[in-house]
């Protein structure tokens, strides 16, 4: 997944997803990396069939696997375990608080394969670990800007430093909209095609306003003025007004930009004294909602204008 991976130690120290893992053997292998959110239950591999074994995935051993090892002929179990542990296994995780056979612990210790235990049932743990891996292995990036929730639309404000992004966001907060992140927006790609933006933990709820300094939006306006994370629906780029530049006046053509391989609507808004940017951004969010419902104001205007031109009788022009 774009080179992103986690160590087995990252799983062991988790206290957010409730994995409840403890180390039984193979401490030397805690640096092993996991790059896939898929797990595997190696039932057939324990019976000697390793054709479809994926050693890079987390191997989950439940009641069925542990019972099989305990009841199998010792020589058969020993041979099959030796073959299994000859692969570069990322780790074994034993569920339901079961105690794995001593042979597995000895082989894992000798091959530096971590063996972890969890009190959860197999089905519960697989759900937890899959969610953990999917969240932590998501492609990420960060952008300089401000992310704000305007009428349920995640609006990413971008532009060069000092253009007025934070001031626009503060105006929108006063209007009742919600801050997600200021200055630096951390973005995760959530499959299949969604961008999730949030603030860095140390900057959460904070905003820098030149002349005032750092202010805490949560303390000033309450919890209704903030959000921890938000889907990014569109980007508005603030640029300095250039008299020589021809800006879009109709909005017929939709423009996009790509972040982490996902295209989102991109609108350039020129900034100059006298323009109420808060109102413009709010209207842009409302217009985005209308487009999502299938109504495109600019294209509707264009179609009605073309229809009127085509309907005009020949020779009806004014001299």
Backbone torsions as a table, in degrees:
resi	resn	phi	psi	omega
1	UNK	NA	77.7	177.2
2	UNK	56.1	32.7	176.4
3	UNK	78.9	3.9	-178.9
4	UNK	-85.4	134.3	178.9
5	UNK	-149.4	165.3	177.9
6	UNK	-125.8	151.8	174.3
7	UNK	-89.7	160.1	176.2
8	UNK	-63.1	-30.3	176.9
9	UNK	-61.8	-35.1	177.3
10	UNK	-61.5	-37.8	177.2
11	UNK	-67.4	-42.0	-174.8
12	UNK	-64.5	-36.5	-175.4
13	UNK	-92.6	3.2	-179.9
14	UNK	-59.9	133.3	172.7
15	UNK	-131.7	13.8	-178.8
16	UNK	-102.3	-38.1	-174.2
17	UNK	-97.9	-3.0	177.0
18	UNK	70.8	35.1	-180.0
19	UNK	-67.4	-33.1	176.1
20	UNK	63.4	41.7	-174.6
21	UNK	-89.5	145.6	173.1
22	UNK	-135.3	151.4	-175.4
23	UNK	-90.5	129.8	178.3
24	UNK	-106.4	-33.6	-178.1
25	UNK	-164.9	165.9	173.8
26	UNK	76.0	38.5	-179.3
27	UNK	-57.8	-31.1	-178.4
28	UNK	-65.4	-16.9	-177.7
29	UNK	-100.6	13.1	-178.0
30	UNK	-66.1	-15.4	177.7
31	UNK	-83.8	-4.8	177.3
32	UNK	-55.4	145.6	-175.7
33	UNK	-106.3	147.4	174.5
34	UNK	-121.9	127.3	-177.6
35	UNK	-120.8	2.5	-179.2
36	UNK	-122.9	142.8	178.1
37	UNK	-84.5	-3.4	179.7
38	UNK	-86.8	142.4	177.9
39	UNK	-113.5	171.8	180.0
40	UNK	-140.5	140.9	170.7
41	UNK	-104.5	110.8	-169.5
42	UNK	-84.6	48.5	-178.4
43	UNK	-59.0	-52.0	-179.0
44	UNK	-67.0	-33.0	179.2
45	UNK	-64.7	-34.1	177.3
46	UNK	-67.3	-25.3	177.6
47	UNK	-88.6	1.7	175.9
48	UNK	106.6	-5.5	-178.9
49	UNK	-99.0	106.1	-174.8
50	UNK	-111.3	14.8	-174.9
51	UNK	-57.2	-40.8	-175.9
52	UNK	-111.8	29.8	176.7
53	UNK	-75.6	135.3	176.4
54	UNK	-115.8	89.4	-174.2
55	UNK	-64.4	-20.2	179.9
56	UNK	-76.3	-12.0	179.0
57	UNK	-92.1	158.7	175.1
58	UNK	-69.3	129.6	-178.5
59	UNK	-98.7	115.3	-177.2
60	UNK	-99.8	126.0	179.0
61	UNK	-111.1	113.8	179.6
62	UNK	-102.4	-163.4	-177.1
63	UNK	-60.1	-39.9	-179.1
64	UNK	-62.8	-47.7	-177.5
65	UNK	-66.2	-44.2	-178.9
66	UNK	-66.5	-41.1	178.4
67	UNK	-62.7	-40.4	179.2
68	UNK	-60.6	-44.7	-179.4
69	UNK	-64.7	-38.2	-177.5
70	UNK	-72.4	-29.2	-175.7
71	UNK	-97.8	-13.0	-178.8
72	UNK	-73.9	158.5	174.0
73	UNK	-56.8	134.2	-174.6
74	UNK	-56.0	-41.2	-178.4
75	UNK	-68.7	-40.5	178.8
76	UNK	-64.7	-47.1	179.8
77	UNK	-60.9	-42.5	-179.5
78	UNK	-61.7	-45.4	-179.3
79	UNK	-64.0	-45.9	-178.2
80	UNK	-66.2	-40.3	178.1
81	UNK	-65.7	-39.1	178.6
82	UNK	-62.2	-42.0	177.6
83	UNK	-64.5	-45.8	-179.4
84	UNK	-60.3	-44.5	-177.2
85	UNK	-76.8	-6.2	174.9
86	UNK	-77.0	-15.7	175.4
87	UNK	-81.1	156.4	178.7
88	UNK	-77.4	68.6	-177.4
89	UNK	-66.0	133.4	179.0
90	UNK	-67.9	-48.1	175.6
91	UNK	-174.9	159.7	169.2
92	UNK	-107.9	140.2	173.4
93	UNK	-126.5	121.7	-178.9
94	UNK	-97.7	126.6	-176.0
95	UNK	-96.3	174.4	172.6
96	UNK	64.3	17.4	180.0
97	UNK	67.0	18.5	-178.2
98	UNK	-72.0	150.1	176.4
99	UNK	-94.9	116.1	-178.2
100	UNK	-71.8	157.0	178.1
101	UNK	-57.7	147.6	-179.2
102	UNK	-60.1	-33.1	-180.0
103	UNK	-60.9	-41.7	178.6
104	UNK	-63.4	-43.4	-179.8
105	UNK	-63.6	-39.2	-179.7
106	UNK	-68.0	-45.0	178.8
107	UNK	-64.1	-42.6	179.9
108	UNK	-63.4	-40.8	178.6
109	UNK	-63.8	-42.0	-179.1
110	UNK	-67.8	-33.4	-177.8
111	UNK	-98.0	6.7	-179.8
112	UNK	57.1	43.5	175.9
113	UNK	-104.5	116.2	-179.5
114	UNK	-63.0	135.2	172.0
115	UNK	-116.9	117.3	-178.3
116	UNK	-113.4	157.0	178.5
117	UNK	-128.3	147.9	176.1
118	UNK	-137.1	146.1	178.3
119	UNK	-78.3	-9.8	-176.1
120	UNK	-70.9	151.5	168.8
121	UNK	-62.5	155.7	-177.6
122	UNK	-56.7	-47.5	-177.2
123	UNK	-63.0	-41.0	179.3
124	UNK	-66.2	-45.4	-178.2
125	UNK	-65.8	-41.2	179.7
126	UNK	-60.4	-39.7	176.7
127	UNK	-63.2	-43.7	-179.2
128	UNK	-67.0	-46.4	-176.2
129	UNK	-69.9	-33.3	177.6
130	UNK	-65.7	-43.8	177.5
131	UNK	-63.1	-43.3	178.6
132	UNK	-57.6	-49.7	-177.1
133	UNK	-68.1	-40.7	179.6
134	UNK	-61.2	-41.0	-179.2
135	UNK	-70.7	-44.3	-172.8
136	UNK	-80.3	-19.3	-178.7
137	UNK	-98.7	7.6	179.9
138	UNK	-66.4	139.0	172.8
139	UNK	-59.4	138.2	-177.0
140	UNK	-131.9	160.7	171.9
141	UNK	-157.1	176.8	175.4
142	UNK	-141.5	146.0	-178.4
143	UNK	-131.4	146.5	174.1
144	UNK	-78.3	121.9	-178.8
145	UNK	167.6	-165.6	179.6
146	UNK	-131.3	133.8	176.5
147	UNK	-112.6	127.2	-177.7
148	UNK	-138.5	145.7	178.2
149	UNK	-93.1	110.3	-179.5
150	UNK	-114.1	107.2	179.2
151	UNK	58.2	32.7	-179.2
152	UNK	85.9	-1.3	178.2
153	UNK	-99.3	125.4	177.3
154	UNK	-78.9	107.0	-175.6
155	UNK	-105.5	119.1	176.7
156	UNK	-96.7	112.9	178.3
157	UNK	-91.7	125.6	178.6
158	UNK	-127.4	171.5	-177.9
159	UNK	145.1	165.1	-176.1
160	UNK	-67.4	160.5	-178.3
161	UNK	-59.5	133.5	178.3
162	UNK	89.8	0.1	-177.9
163	UNK	-73.0	-21.8	177.6
164	UNK	115.1	22.9	-178.1
165	UNK	-63.7	-47.9	-177.8
166	UNK	-66.2	-37.6	178.7
167	UNK	-64.2	-39.6	176.4
168	UNK	-62.8	-44.4	-179.7
169	UNK	-63.0	-40.4	179.1
170	UNK	-63.4	-40.6	176.9
171	UNK	-60.9	-40.8	179.6
172	UNK	-68.5	-36.4	177.5
173	UNK	-64.0	-41.7	177.6
174	UNK	-62.1	-29.6	178.5
175	UNK	-79.3	-5.7	177.4
176	UNK	109.7	5.4	178.7
177	UNK	-89.6	178.0	-165.7
178	UNK	-125.6	133.5	178.6
179	UNK	-82.6	136.9	173.7
180	UNK	-108.8	-49.6	-178.4
181	UNK	-155.1	143.6	176.5
182	UNK	-124.6	143.4	176.0
183	UNK	79.3	-58.5	-179.7
184	UNK	-130.5	122.2	-179.0
185	UNK	-108.4	119.7	176.2
186	UNK	-90.7	129.2	-171.4
187	UNK	-121.6	132.4	174.8
188	UNK	-116.5	142.0	174.5
189	UNK	-91.6	117.4	177.7
190	UNK	-105.2	128.0	-175.7
191	UNK	-68.2	146.6	5.0
192	UNK	-87.3	-28.8	-175.1
193	UNK	-157.6	59.7	179.7
194	UNK	-132.4	139.7	176.3
195	UNK	-106.5	126.7	178.8
196	UNK	-110.5	124.6	179.9
197	UNK	-110.4	145.6	177.0
198	UNK	-156.5	168.9	179.7
199	UNK	-89.4	155.8	169.9
200	UNK	-67.1	142.3	-169.5
201	UNK	-53.5	-41.6	-177.4
202	UNK	-72.2	-16.2	-179.3
203	UNK	-107.2	4.5	-175.3
204	UNK	-61.4	133.3	178.4
205	UNK	73.0	-1.5	-177.4
206	UNK	-97.2	150.1	179.1
207	UNK	-142.4	139.8	178.1
208	UNK	-102.4	120.9	176.7
209	UNK	-117.4	117.8	-178.5
210	UNK	-59.6	129.3	-177.5
211	UNK	100.2	-30.0	177.9
212	UNK	-104.4	-33.6	-177.0
213	UNK	95.9	-148.7	-177.7
214	UNK	-86.8	128.6	176.4
215	UNK	-124.5	151.0	179.9
216	UNK	-103.9	109.1	-176.0
217	UNK	-65.3	-37.3	179.8
218	UNK	-63.0	-42.8	179.8
219	UNK	-70.1	-37.2	-176.7
220	UNK	-76.5	-41.4	-171.4
221	UNK	-119.9	-4.4	176.9
222	UNK	90.4	174.6	-175.5
223	UNK	-68.1	-19.9	179.5
224	UNK	-72.6	-8.9	-177.5
225	UNK	-101.4	4.7	-177.0
226	UNK	-134.6	158.3	172.4
227	UNK	-139.6	144.7	180.0
228	UNK	-75.0	-37.2	-179.7
229	UNK	-154.0	160.2	-177.8
230	UNK	-157.3	142.6	171.1
231	UNK	-65.4	132.6	178.5
232	UNK	-86.8	115.0	-176.7
233	UNK	-97.6	-28.8	-177.2
234	UNK	-158.8	158.3	175.5
235	UNK	-119.1	130.9	174.2
236	UNK	-112.7	118.7	-179.0
237	UNK	-99.6	119.9	178.3
238	UNK	-89.3	126.4	-180.0
239	UNK	-130.0	153.7	177.0
240	UNK	-68.4	139.7	-179.1
241	UNK	-63.4	130.3	178.7
242	UNK	-123.3	112.7	-176.9
243	UNK	-59.6	-28.1	-177.4
244	UNK	-84.5	-6.7	-177.2
245	UNK	-97.4	138.8	178.9
246	UNK	-94.2	108.9	-179.1
247	UNK	-89.1	156.4	-179.7
248	UNK	-63.8	124.1	-178.1
249	UNK	-111.9	-9.9	-179.7
250	UNK	-110.0	-40.4	-178.9
251	UNK	76.5	25.7	-179.6
252	UNK	-70.7	-42.6	-178.4
253	UNK	-90.5	129.2	177.4
254	UNK	-89.6	130.8	179.1
255	UNK	-107.3	150.8	-178.8
256	UNK	-133.3	162.4	169.4
257	UNK	-132.0	158.0	-174.9
258	UNK	-111.6	127.3	174.8
259	UNK	-126.5	122.4	-179.1
260	UNK	52.5	36.7	176.5
261	UNK	82.1	3.0	-179.5
262	UNK	-112.2	130.3	179.6
263	UNK	-87.4	133.9	174.5
264	UNK	-130.4	152.9	178.3
265	UNK	-57.3	140.3	-178.1
266	UNK	-130.1	123.8	-179.0
267	UNK	-125.4	133.0	176.8
268	UNK	-97.2	124.8	-179.7
269	UNK	-118.1	113.2	178.2
270	UNK	-72.5	139.6	-176.9
271	UNK	-110.2	129.2	171.5
272	UNK	-153.8	158.8	-178.7
273	UNK	-55.1	137.6	177.5
274	UNK	99.8	-16.2	178.4
275	UNK	-85.6	128.7	178.6
276	UNK	-86.0	90.9	-173.5
277	UNK	-67.8	-32.2	178.4
278	UNK	-58.9	-45.6	179.3
279	UNK	-66.5	-39.5	-179.8
280	UNK	-64.1	-42.6	179.9
281	UNK	-66.3	-39.8	178.5
282	UNK	-63.0	-42.1	178.2
283	UNK	-65.8	-38.7	178.0
284	UNK	-60.7	-39.9	178.4
285	UNK	-66.6	-43.5	178.0
286	UNK	-62.2	-41.2	179.8
287	UNK	-65.2	-35.2	176.7
288	UNK	-63.5	-40.4	177.9
289	UNK	-64.2	-40.1	177.8
290	UNK	-62.4	-42.5	179.0
291	UNK	-62.2	-37.7	178.0
292	UNK	-64.0	-24.3	177.4
293	UNK	-90.7	2.6	175.8
294	UNK	96.4	6.7	-179.6
295	UNK	-111.0	122.9	-179.2
296	UNK	-118.4	104.7	-173.4
297	UNK	-56.6	-47.7	-176.0
298	UNK	-65.1	-42.4	-179.5
299	UNK	-70.6	-33.4	176.0
300	UNK	-63.5	-42.7	176.9
301	UNK	-62.3	-43.1	-179.7
302	UNK	-63.0	-42.9	-179.7
303	UNK	-65.4	-40.9	179.3
304	UNK	-67.5	-37.0	178.6
305	UNK	-66.1	-43.5	179.6
306	UNK	-65.7	-38.7	178.7
307	UNK	-64.5	-37.2	179.7
308	UNK	-68.7	-38.4	179.5
309	UNK	-66.2	-42.1	-179.2
310	UNK	-68.5	-28.5	-177.5
311	UNK	-82.2	-14.3	-177.4
312	UNK	-68.0	128.5	179.3
313	UNK	-61.4	145.0	178.7
314	UNK	-61.9	133.7	179.2
315	UNK	84.9	8.3	-178.7
316	UNK	-89.2	4.3	-178.5
317	UNK	-68.3	149.4	177.7
318	UNK	-84.1	128.6	-179.9
319	UNK	-69.4	NA	NA
